[in-house]
Amino acid sequence: MYVVSINADKCEGCGDCIDACPAGILGMIDGKAQVTGAETDCMGCETCVVTCPNEACSLQEL
């Protein structure tokens, strides 16, 4: 199982990670990307990590 997290201090709200996430678990709240879907739906593909220009997304395997 994987868990994605987004550092709000680094996120500039570009939405790149949201558009790229194949699981569709990321969304925009108050101008920042956040996990809005079920964390357990994360596929561990690291697309959000690679796509984020500010290195705000991180992925942890549990």
Predicted model as a PDB file, atoms N, CA, C, CB and O in Angstrom, pLDDT in the B-factor column:
MODEL        1                                                                  
ATOM      1  N   MET A   1       0.836  -1.170   0.000  1.00 89.00           N  
ATOM      2  CA  MET A   1       0.000   0.000   0.000  1.00 89.00           C  
ATOM      3  C   MET A   1       0.888   1.243   0.000  1.00 89.00           C  
ATOM      4  CB  MET A   1      -0.955  -0.007   1.211  1.00 89.00           C  
ATOM      5  O   MET A   1       1.956   1.266   0.612  1.00 89.00           O  
ATOM      6  N   TYR A   2       0.423   2.265  -0.696  1.00 93.00           N  
ATOM      7  CA  TYR A   2       1.167   3.511  -0.806  1.00 93.00           C  
ATOM      8  C   TYR A   2       0.338   4.657  -0.257  1.00 93.00           C  
ATOM      9  CB  TYR A   2       1.566   3.785  -2.263  1.00 93.00           C  
ATOM     10  O   TYR A   2      -0.891   4.631  -0.309  1.00 93.00           O  
ATOM     11  N   VAL A   3       1.022   5.662   0.267  1.00 92.00           N  
ATOM     12  CA  VAL A   3       0.360   6.858   0.765  1.00 92.00           C  
ATOM     13  C   VAL A   3       1.056   8.067   0.154  1.00 92.00           C  
ATOM     14  CB  VAL A   3       0.384   6.918   2.329  1.00 92.00           C  
ATOM     15  O   VAL A   3       2.271   8.227   0.278  1.00 92.00           O  
ATOM     16  N   VAL A   4       0.278   8.910  -0.503  1.00 94.00           N  
ATOM     17  CA  VAL A   4       0.812  10.133  -1.081  1.00 94.00           C  
ATOM     18  C   VAL A   4       0.514  11.286  -0.135  1.00 94.00           C  
ATOM     19  CB  VAL A   4       0.213  10.399  -2.493  1.00 94.00           C  
ATOM     20  O   VAL A   4      -0.552  11.345   0.477  1.00 94.00           O  
ATOM     21  N   SER A   5       1.466  12.195  -0.025  1.00 94.00           N  
ATOM     22  CA  SER A   5       1.228  13.388   0.778  1.00 94.00           C  
ATOM     23  C   SER A   5       1.733  14.594  -0.001  1.00 94.00           C  
ATOM     24  CB  SER A   5       1.926  13.286   2.172  1.00 94.00           C  
ATOM     25  O   SER A   5       2.626  14.486  -0.841  1.00 94.00           O  
ATOM     26  N   ILE A   6       1.144  15.737   0.296  1.00 96.00           N  
ATOM     27  CA  ILE A   6       1.497  16.971  -0.393  1.00 96.00           C  
ATOM     28  C   ILE A   6       1.865  18.016   0.648  1.00 96.00           C  
ATOM     29  CB  ILE A   6       0.330  17.469  -1.296  1.00 96.00           C  
ATOM     30  O   ILE A   6       1.089  18.309   1.557  1.00 96.00           O  
ATOM     31  N   ASN A   7       3.057  18.571   0.501  1.00 97.00           N  
ATOM     32  CA  ASN A   7       3.537  19.612   1.392  1.00 97.00           C  
ATOM     33  C   ASN A   7       2.906  20.933   0.968  1.00 97.00           C  
ATOM     34  CB  ASN A   7       5.093  19.698   1.375  1.00 97.00           C  
ATOM     35  O   ASN A   7       3.260  21.484  -0.074  1.00 97.00           O  
ATOM     36  N   ALA A   8       1.976  21.441   1.766  1.00 96.00           N  
ATOM     37  CA  ALA A   8       1.249  22.666   1.427  1.00 96.00           C  
ATOM     38  C   ALA A   8       2.170  23.877   1.332  1.00 96.00           C  
ATOM     39  CB  ALA A   8       0.167  22.929   2.458  1.00 96.00           C  
ATOM     40  O   ALA A   8       1.877  24.820   0.597  1.00 96.00           O  
ATOM     41  N   ASP A   9       3.278  23.860   2.064  1.00 97.00           N  
ATOM     42  CA  ASP A   9       4.219  24.983   2.007  1.00 97.00           C  
ATOM     43  C   ASP A   9       4.929  25.061   0.659  1.00 97.00           C  
ATOM     44  CB  ASP A   9       5.249  24.863   3.125  1.00 97.00           C  
ATOM     45  O   ASP A   9       5.301  26.145   0.210  1.00 97.00           O  
ATOM     46  N   LYS A  10       5.115  23.912   0.018  1.00 98.00           N  
ATOM     47  CA  LYS A  10       5.793  23.878  -1.282  1.00 98.00           C  
ATOM     48  C   LYS A  10       4.818  23.973  -2.461  1.00 98.00           C  
ATOM     49  CB  LYS A  10       6.609  22.605  -1.402  1.00 98.00           C  
ATOM     50  O   LYS A  10       5.201  24.393  -3.553  1.00 98.00           O  
ATOM     51  N   CYS A  11       3.570  23.586  -2.240  1.00 98.00           N  
ATOM     52  CA  CYS A  11       2.580  23.563  -3.314  1.00 98.00           C  
ATOM     53  C   CYS A  11       2.204  24.976  -3.732  1.00 98.00           C  
ATOM     54  CB  CYS A  11       1.330  22.791  -2.879  1.00 98.00           C  
ATOM     55  O   CYS A  11       1.863  25.813  -2.896  1.00 98.00           O  
ATOM     56  N   GLU A  12       2.270  25.230  -5.027  1.00 97.00           N  
ATOM     57  CA  GLU A  12       1.880  26.530  -5.574  1.00 97.00           C  
ATOM     58  C   GLU A  12       0.537  26.468  -6.294  1.00 97.00           C  
ATOM     59  CB  GLU A  12       2.950  27.036  -6.527  1.00 97.00           C  
ATOM     60  O   GLU A  12       0.105  27.454  -6.891  1.00 97.00           O  
ATOM     61  N   GLY A  13      -0.118  25.325  -6.238  1.00 97.00           N  
ATOM     62  CA  GLY A  13      -1.459  25.184  -6.796  1.00 97.00           C  
ATOM     63  C   GLY A  13      -1.534  25.126  -8.304  1.00 97.00           C  
ATOM     64  O   GLY A  13      -2.534  25.546  -8.886  1.00 97.00           O  
ATOM     65  N   CYS A  14      -0.500  24.615  -8.951  1.00 97.00           N  
ATOM     66  CA  CYS A  14      -0.502  24.545 -10.417  1.00 97.00           C  
ATOM     67  C   CYS A  14      -1.474  23.496 -10.945  1.00 97.00           C  
ATOM     68  CB  CYS A  14       0.897  24.242 -10.926  1.00 97.00           C  
ATOM     69  O   CYS A  14      -1.970  23.623 -12.064  1.00 97.00           O  
ATOM     70  N   GLY A  15      -1.755  22.453 -10.146  1.00 97.00           N  
ATOM     71  CA  GLY A  15      -2.684  21.403 -10.537  1.00 97.00           C  
ATOM     72  C   GLY A  15      -2.091  20.313 -11.403  1.00 97.00           C  
ATOM     73  O   GLY A  15      -2.816  19.419 -11.837  1.00 97.00           O  
ATOM     74  N   ASP A  16      -0.803  20.358 -11.666  1.00 97.00           N  
ATOM     75  CA  ASP A  16      -0.172  19.338 -12.514  1.00 97.00           C  
ATOM     76  C   ASP A  16      -0.338  17.940 -11.930  1.00 97.00           C  
ATOM     77  CB  ASP A  16       1.314  19.648 -12.699  1.00 97.00           C  
ATOM     78  O   ASP A  16      -0.615  16.991 -12.664  1.00 97.00           O  
ATOM     79  N   CYS A  17      -0.174  17.807 -10.632  1.00 97.00           N  
ATOM     80  CA  CYS A  17      -0.294  16.488  -9.999  1.00 97.00           C  
ATOM     81  C   CYS A  17      -1.734  15.970 -10.078  1.00 97.00           C  
ATOM     82  CB  CYS A  17       0.166  16.555  -8.526  1.00 97.00           C  
ATOM     83  O   CYS A  17      -1.966  14.773 -10.248  1.00 97.00           O  
ATOM     84  N   ILE A  18      -2.679  16.874  -9.954  1.00 97.00           N  
ATOM     85  CA  ILE A  18      -4.090  16.497 -10.018  1.00 97.00           C  
ATOM     86  C   ILE A  18      -4.431  15.954 -11.404  1.00 97.00           C  
ATOM     87  CB  ILE A  18      -4.991  17.702  -9.678  1.00 97.00           C  
ATOM     88  O   ILE A  18      -5.077  14.914 -11.535  1.00 97.00           O  
ATOM     89  N   ASP A  19      -3.990  16.668 -12.427  1.00 97.00           N  
ATOM     90  CA  ASP A  19      -4.245  16.237 -13.802  1.00 97.00           C  
ATOM     91  C   ASP A  19      -3.549  14.925 -14.132  1.00 97.00           C  
ATOM     92  CB  ASP A  19      -3.798  17.309 -14.776  1.00 97.00           C  
ATOM     93  O   ASP A  19      -4.054  14.141 -14.935  1.00 97.00           O  
ATOM     94  N   ALA A  20      -2.399  14.680 -13.522  1.00 97.00           N  
ATOM     95  CA  ALA A  20      -1.592  13.508 -13.856  1.00 97.00           C  
ATOM     96  C   ALA A  20      -1.982  12.244 -13.090  1.00 97.00           C  
ATOM     97  CB  ALA A  20      -0.154  13.810 -13.598  1.00 97.00           C  
ATOM     98  O   ALA A  20      -1.679  11.138 -13.537  1.00 97.00           O  
ATOM     99  N   CYS A  21      -2.640  12.389 -11.961  1.00 97.00           N  
ATOM    100  CA  CYS A  21      -2.923  11.236 -11.099  1.00 97.00           C  
ATOM    101  C   CYS A  21      -3.912  10.270 -11.763  1.00 97.00           C  
ATOM    102  CB  CYS A  21      -3.481  11.709  -9.745  1.00 97.00           C  
ATOM    103  O   CYS A  21      -5.069  10.633 -11.975  1.00 97.00           O  
ATOM    104  N   PRO A  22      -3.478   9.047 -12.094  1.00 97.00           N  
ATOM    105  CA  PRO A  22      -4.384   8.097 -12.737  1.00 97.00           C  
ATOM    106  C   PRO A  22      -5.451   7.547 -11.782  1.00 97.00           C  
ATOM    107  CB  PRO A  22      -3.587   6.951 -13.320  1.00 97.00           C  
ATOM    108  O   PRO A  22      -6.491   7.059 -12.225  1.00 97.00           O  
ATOM    109  N   ALA A  23      -5.191   7.625 -10.481  1.00 96.00           N  
ATOM    110  CA  ALA A  23      -6.163   7.143  -9.504  1.00 96.00           C  
ATOM    111  C   ALA A  23      -7.218   8.199  -9.187  1.00 96.00           C  
ATOM    112  CB  ALA A  23      -5.455   6.719  -8.226  1.00 96.00           C  
ATOM    113  O   ALA A  23      -8.266   7.882  -8.624  1.00 96.00           O  
ATOM    114  N   GLY A  24      -6.945   9.449  -9.546  1.00 97.00           N  
ATOM    115  CA  GLY A  24      -7.906  10.521  -9.327  1.00 97.00           C  
ATOM    116  C   GLY A  24      -8.154  10.853  -7.868  1.00 97.00           C  
ATOM    117  O   GLY A  24      -9.257  11.263  -7.508  1.00 97.00           O  
ATOM    118  N   ILE A  25      -7.142  10.683  -7.017  1.00 97.00           N  
ATOM    119  CA  ILE A  25      -7.347  10.925  -5.590  1.00 97.00           C  
ATOM    120  C   ILE A  25      -6.899  12.312  -5.139  1.00 97.00           C  
ATOM    121  CB  ILE A  25      -6.615   9.887  -4.795  1.00 97.00           C  
ATOM    122  O   ILE A  25      -7.021  12.643  -3.960  1.00 97.00           O  
ATOM    123  N   LEU A  26      -6.387  13.121  -6.052  1.00 98.00           N  
ATOM    124  CA  LEU A  26      -5.930  14.460  -5.699  1.00 98.00           C  
ATOM    125  C   LEU A  26      -6.931  15.504  -6.176  1.00 98.00           C  
ATOM    126  CB  LEU A  26      -4.542  14.735  -6.300  1.00 98.00           C  
ATOM    127  O   LEU A  26      -7.568  15.354  -7.218  1.00 98.00           O  
ATOM    128  N   GLY A  27      -7.050  16.554  -5.393  1.00 97.00           N  
ATOM    129  CA  GLY A  27      -7.958  17.635  -5.752  1.00 97.00           C  
ATOM    130  C   GLY A  27      -7.427  18.954  -5.225  1.00 97.00           C  
ATOM    131  O   GLY A  27      -6.444  18.983  -4.484  1.00 97.00           O  
ATOM    132  N   MET A  28      -8.070  20.037  -5.600  1.00 97.00           N  
ATOM    133  CA  MET A  28      -7.652  21.369  -5.193  1.00 97.00           C  
ATOM    134  C   MET A  28      -8.585  21.889  -4.098  1.00 97.00           C  
ATOM    135  CB  MET A  28      -7.637  22.333  -6.404  1.00 97.00           C  
ATOM    136  O   MET A  28      -9.804  21.904  -4.263  1.00 97.00           O  
ATOM    137  N   ILE A  29      -8.001  22.311  -2.991  1.00 97.00           N  
ATOM    138  CA  ILE A  29      -8.744  22.922  -1.895  1.00 97.00           C  
ATOM    139  C   ILE A  29      -8.003  24.183  -1.466  1.00 97.00           C  
ATOM    140  CB  ILE A  29      -8.915  21.927  -0.695  1.00 97.00           C  
ATOM    141  O   ILE A  29      -6.826  24.136  -1.108  1.00 97.00           O  
ATOM    142  N   ASP A  30      -8.703  25.296  -1.506  1.00 96.00           N  
ATOM    143  CA  ASP A  30      -8.121  26.587  -1.129  1.00 96.00           C  
ATOM    144  C   ASP A  30      -6.834  26.893  -1.887  1.00 96.00           C  
ATOM    145  CB  ASP A  30      -7.849  26.617   0.358  1.00 96.00           C  
ATOM    146  O   ASP A  30      -5.882  27.436  -1.326  1.00 96.00           O  
ATOM    147  N   GLY A  31      -6.819  26.534  -3.175  1.00 97.00           N  
ATOM    148  CA  GLY A  31      -5.686  26.845  -4.028  1.00 97.00           C  
ATOM    149  C   GLY A  31      -4.471  25.963  -3.863  1.00 97.00           C  
ATOM    150  O   GLY A  31      -3.407  26.271  -4.400  1.00 97.00           O  
ATOM    151  N   LYS A  32      -4.606  24.875  -3.134  1.00 97.00           N  
ATOM    152  CA  LYS A  32      -3.503  23.930  -2.927  1.00 97.00           C  
ATOM    153  C   LYS A  32      -3.980  22.521  -3.246  1.00 97.00           C  
ATOM    154  CB  LYS A  32      -2.964  24.008  -1.468  1.00 97.00           C  
ATOM    155  O   LYS A  32      -5.134  22.173  -2.998  1.00 97.00           O  
ATOM    156  N   ALA A  33      -3.088  21.723  -3.793  1.00 98.00           N  
ATOM    157  CA  ALA A  33      -3.411  20.324  -4.056  1.00 98.00           C  
ATOM    158  C   ALA A  33      -3.454  19.564  -2.735  1.00 98.00           C  
ATOM    159  CB  ALA A  33      -2.377  19.685  -5.028  1.00 98.00           C  
ATOM    160  O   ALA A  33      -2.634  19.786  -1.844  1.00 98.00           O  
ATOM    161  N   GLN A  34      -4.421  18.670  -2.630  1.00 97.00           N  
ATOM    162  CA  GLN A  34      -4.554  17.835  -1.443  1.00 97.00           C  
ATOM    163  C   GLN A  34      -5.101  16.474  -1.847  1.00 97.00           C  
ATOM    164  CB  GLN A  34      -5.473  18.507  -0.389  1.00 97.00           C  
ATOM    165  O   GLN A  34      -5.674  16.310  -2.924  1.00 97.00           O  
ATOM    166  N   VAL A  35      -4.912  15.505  -0.965  1.00 96.00           N  
ATOM    167  CA  VAL A  35      -5.512  14.196  -1.179  1.00 96.00           C  
ATOM    168  C   VAL A  35      -6.984  14.335  -0.821  1.00 96.00           C  
ATOM    169  CB  VAL A  35      -4.801  13.069  -0.322  1.00 96.00           C  
ATOM    170  O   VAL A  35      -7.327  14.577   0.336  1.00 96.00           O  
ATOM    171  N   THR A  36      -7.849  14.184  -1.812  1.00 96.00           N  
ATOM    172  CA  THR A  36      -9.285  14.329  -1.593  1.00 96.00           C  
ATOM    173  C   THR A  36     -10.028  13.007  -1.749  1.00 96.00           C  
ATOM    174  CB  THR A  36      -9.854  15.352  -2.553  1.00 96.00           C  
ATOM    175  O   THR A  36     -11.201  12.903  -1.390  1.00 96.00           O  
ATOM    176  N   GLY A  37      -9.355  12.014  -2.275  1.00 95.00           N  
ATOM    177  CA  GLY A  37      -9.956  10.690  -2.435  1.00 95.00           C  
ATOM    178  C   GLY A  37      -9.439   9.747  -1.374  1.00 95.00           C  
ATOM    179  O   GLY A  37      -8.756  10.158  -0.436  1.00 95.00           O  
ATOM    180  N   ALA A  38      -9.767   8.494  -1.528  1.00 92.00           N  
ATOM    181  CA  ALA A  38      -9.315   7.473  -0.575  1.00 92.00           C  
ATOM    182  C   ALA A  38      -7.820   7.246  -0.727  1.00 92.00           C  
ATOM    183  CB  ALA A  38     -10.083   6.146  -0.780  1.00 92.00           C  
ATOM    184  O   ALA A  38      -7.347   6.897  -1.809  1.00 92.00           O  
ATOM    185  N   GLU A  39      -7.080   7.443   0.351  1.00 84.00           N  
ATOM    186  CA  GLU A  39      -5.626   7.255   0.309  1.00 84.00           C  
ATOM    187  C   GLU A  39      -5.247   5.853  -0.144  1.00 84.00           C  
ATOM    188  CB  GLU A  39      -5.020   7.532   1.676  1.00 84.00           C  
ATOM    189  O   GLU A  39      -4.205   5.663  -0.772  1.00 84.00           O  
ATOM    190  N   THR A  40      -6.083   4.876   0.170  1.00 85.00           N  
ATOM    191  CA  THR A  40      -5.787   3.490  -0.185  1.00 85.00           C  
ATOM    192  C   THR A  40      -5.906   3.235  -1.685  1.00 85.00           C  
ATOM    193  CB  THR A  40      -6.713   2.556   0.565  1.00 85.00           C  
ATOM    194  O   THR A  40      -5.486   2.182  -2.166  1.00 85.00           O  
ATOM    195  N   ASP A  41      -6.474   4.187  -2.434  1.00 93.00           N  
ATOM    196  CA  ASP A  41      -6.575   4.045  -3.884  1.00 93.00           C  
ATOM    197  C   ASP A  41      -5.295   4.447  -4.608  1.00 93.00           C  
ATOM    198  CB  ASP A  41      -7.724   4.872  -4.400  1.00 93.00           C  
ATOM    199  O   ASP A  41      -5.188   4.259  -5.820  1.00 93.00           O  
ATOM    200  N   CYS A  42      -4.321   4.998  -3.882  1.00 94.00           N  
ATOM    201  CA  CYS A  42      -3.043   5.375  -4.493  1.00 94.00           C  
ATOM    202  C   CYS A  42      -2.388   4.133  -5.095  1.00 94.00           C  
ATOM    203  CB  CYS A  42      -2.097   6.047  -3.446  1.00 94.00           C  
ATOM    204  O   CYS A  42      -2.277   3.096  -4.440  1.00 94.00           O  
ATOM    205  N   MET A  43      -1.959   4.251  -6.340  1.00 94.00           N  
ATOM    206  CA  MET A  43      -1.376   3.135  -7.075  1.00 94.00           C  
ATOM    207  C   MET A  43       0.139   3.042  -6.909  1.00 94.00           C  
ATOM    208  CB  MET A  43      -1.717   3.256  -8.536  1.00 94.00           C  
ATOM    209  O   MET A  43       0.748   2.056  -7.324  1.00 94.00           O  
ATOM    210  N   GLY A  44       0.746   4.053  -6.309  1.00 95.00           N  
ATOM    211  CA  GLY A  44       2.194   4.046  -6.112  1.00 95.00           C  
ATOM    212  C   GLY A  44       2.981   4.291  -7.380  1.00 95.00           C  
ATOM    213  O   GLY A  44       4.147   3.906  -7.468  1.00 95.00           O  
ATOM    214  N   CYS A  45       2.365   4.927  -8.366  1.00 96.00           N  
ATOM    215  CA  CYS A  45       3.018   5.108  -9.670  1.00 96.00           C  
ATOM    216  C   CYS A  45       4.035   6.249  -9.685  1.00 96.00           C  
ATOM    217  CB  CYS A  45       1.975   5.359 -10.730  1.00 96.00           C  
ATOM    218  O   CYS A  45       4.849   6.338 -10.604  1.00 96.00           O  
ATOM    219  N   GLU A  46       3.995   7.119  -8.680  1.00 96.00           N  
ATOM    220  CA  GLU A  46       4.902   8.262  -8.546  1.00 96.00           C  
ATOM    221  C   GLU A  46       4.714   9.331  -9.619  1.00 96.00           C  
ATOM    222  CB  GLU A  46       6.316   7.782  -8.578  1.00 96.00           C  
ATOM    223  O   GLU A  46       5.577  10.193  -9.784  1.00 96.00           O  
ATOM    224  N   THR A  47       3.610   9.288 -10.345  1.00 97.00           N  
ATOM    225  CA  THR A  47       3.363  10.297 -11.367  1.00 97.00           C  
ATOM    226  C   THR A  47       3.276  11.681 -10.745  1.00 97.00           C  
ATOM    227  CB  THR A  47       2.079   9.980 -12.135  1.00 97.00           C  
ATOM    228  O   THR A  47       3.801  12.640 -11.311  1.00 97.00           O  
ATOM    229  N   CYS A  48       2.629  11.808  -9.600  1.00 97.00           N  
ATOM    230  CA  CYS A  48       2.511  13.104  -8.932  1.00 97.00           C  
ATOM    231  C   CYS A  48       3.880  13.630  -8.510  1.00 97.00           C  
ATOM    232  CB  CYS A  48       1.591  12.994  -7.711  1.00 97.00           C  
ATOM    233  O   CYS A  48       4.159  14.824  -8.620  1.00 97.00           O  
ATOM    234  N   VAL A  49       4.726  12.728  -8.029  1.00 97.00           N  
ATOM    235  CA  VAL A  49       6.066  13.111  -7.579  1.00 97.00           C  
ATOM    236  C   VAL A  49       6.886  13.645  -8.744  1.00 97.00           C  
ATOM    237  CB  VAL A  49       6.784  11.916  -6.928  1.00 97.00           C  
ATOM    238  O   VAL A  49       7.548  14.675  -8.622  1.00 97.00           O  
ATOM    239  N   VAL A  50       6.841  12.953  -9.860  1.00 97.00           N  
ATOM    240  CA  VAL A  50       7.612  13.335 -11.039  1.00 97.00           C  
ATOM    241  C   VAL A  50       7.061  14.602 -11.682  1.00 97.00           C  
ATOM    242  CB  VAL A  50       7.619  12.200 -12.053  1.00 97.00           C  
ATOM    243  O   VAL A  50       7.819  15.422 -12.201  1.00 97.00           O  
ATOM    244  N   THR A  51       5.749  14.757 -11.646  1.00 97.00           N  
ATOM    245  CA  THR A  51       5.094  15.877 -12.317  1.00 97.00           C  
ATOM    246  C   THR A  51       5.227  17.193 -11.562  1.00 97.00           C  
ATOM    247  CB  THR A  51       3.644  15.565 -12.517  1.00 97.00           C  
ATOM    248  O   THR A  51       5.275  18.251 -12.189  1.00 97.00           O  
ATOM    249  N   CYS A  52       5.287  17.159 -10.260  1.00 98.00           N  
ATOM    250  CA  CYS A  52       5.289  18.377  -9.453  1.00 98.00           C  
ATOM    251  C   CYS A  52       6.578  19.177  -9.655  1.00 98.00           C  
ATOM    252  CB  CYS A  52       5.114  18.030  -7.973  1.00 98.00           C  
ATOM    253  O   CYS A  52       7.668  18.668  -9.393  1.00 98.00           O  
ATOM    254  N   PRO A  53       6.462  20.425 -10.120  1.00 97.00           N  
ATOM    255  CA  PRO A  53       7.662  21.244 -10.350  1.00 97.00           C  
ATOM    256  C   PRO A  53       8.292  21.772  -9.064  1.00 97.00           C  
ATOM    257  CB  PRO A  53       7.319  22.407 -11.243  1.00 97.00           C  
ATOM    258  O   PRO A  53       9.410  22.286  -9.090  1.00 97.00           O  
ATOM    259  N   ASN A  54       7.588  21.650  -7.944  1.00 97.00           N  
ATOM    260  CA  ASN A  54       8.084  22.190  -6.692  1.00 97.00           C  
ATOM    261  C   ASN A  54       8.450  21.132  -5.652  1.00 97.00           C  
ATOM    262  CB  ASN A  54       7.067  23.103  -6.122  1.00 97.00           C  
ATOM    263  O   ASN A  54       8.738  21.456  -4.500  1.00 97.00           O  
ATOM    264  N   GLU A  55       8.436  19.874  -6.065  1.00 97.00           N  
ATOM    265  CA  GLU A  55       8.746  18.748  -5.190  1.00 97.00           C  
ATOM    266  C   GLU A  55       7.868  18.749  -3.943  1.00 97.00           C  
ATOM    267  CB  GLU A  55      10.215  18.781  -4.792  1.00 97.00           C  
ATOM    268  O   GLU A  55       8.334  18.443  -2.845  1.00 97.00           O  
ATOM    269  N   ALA A  56       6.577  19.100  -4.124  1.00 98.00           N  
ATOM    270  CA  ALA A  56       5.646  19.131  -2.991  1.00 98.00           C  
ATOM    271  C   ALA A  56       5.019  17.768  -2.720  1.00 98.00           C  
ATOM    272  CB  ALA A  56       4.552  20.152  -3.244  1.00 98.00           C  
ATOM    273  O   ALA A  56       4.543  17.518  -1.613  1.00 98.00           O  
ATOM    274  N   CYS A  57       5.011  16.892  -3.707  1.00 97.00           N  
ATOM    275  CA  CYS A  57       4.408  15.565  -3.559  1.00 97.00           C  
ATOM    276  C   CYS A  57       5.456  14.551  -3.122  1.00 97.00           C  
ATOM    277  CB  CYS A  57       3.749  15.116  -4.877  1.00 97.00           C  
ATOM    278  O   CYS A  57       6.587  14.549  -3.608  1.00 97.00           O  
ATOM    279  N   SER A  58       5.060  13.708  -2.211  1.00 96.00           N  
ATOM    280  CA  SER A  58       5.935  12.604  -1.806  1.00 96.00           C  
ATOM    281  C   SER A  58       5.098  11.351  -1.659  1.00 96.00           C  
ATOM    282  CB  SER A  58       6.683  12.927  -0.478  1.00 96.00           C  
ATOM    283  O   SER A  58       3.888  11.413  -1.440  1.00 96.00           O  
ATOM    284  N   LEU A  59       5.755  10.220  -1.783  1.00 94.00           N  
ATOM    285  CA  LEU A  59       5.076   8.933  -1.760  1.00 94.00           C  
ATOM    286  C   LEU A  59       5.799   8.027  -0.779  1.00 94.00           C  
ATOM    287  CB  LEU A  59       5.022   8.294  -3.179  1.00 94.00           C  
ATOM    288  O   LEU A  59       7.028   7.955  -0.770  1.00 94.00           O  
ATOM    289  N   GLN A  60       5.025   7.340   0.043  1.00 93.00           N  
ATOM    290  CA  GLN A  60       5.597   6.417   1.016  1.00 93.00           C  
ATOM    291  C   GLN A  60       4.918   5.072   0.868  1.00 93.00           C  
ATOM    292  CB  GLN A  60       5.445   6.955   2.463  1.00 93.00           C  
ATOM    293  O   GLN A  60       3.695   4.988   0.763  1.00 93.00           O  
ATOM    294  N   GLU A  61       5.721   4.023   0.858  1.00 92.00           N  
ATOM    295  CA  GLU A  61       5.157   2.672   0.829  1.00 92.00           C  
ATOM    296  C   GLU A  61       5.026   2.175   2.258  1.00 92.00           C  
ATOM    297  CB  GLU A  61       6.040   1.700  -0.022  1.00 92.00           C  
ATOM    298  O   GLU A  61       5.967   2.245   3.049  1.00 92.00           O  
ATOM    299  N   LEU A  62       3.853   1.678   2.567  1.00 89.00           N  
ATOM    300  CA  LEU A  62       3.614   1.165   3.933  1.00 89.00           C  
ATOM    301  C   LEU A  62       3.722  -0.326   3.987  1.00 89.00           C  
ATOM    302  CB  LEU A  62       2.250   1.585   4.440  1.00 89.00           C  
ATOM    303  O   LEU A  62       3.551  -0.919   5.052  1.00 89.00           O  
TER     304      LEU A  62                                                      
ENDMDL                                                                          
END                                                                             
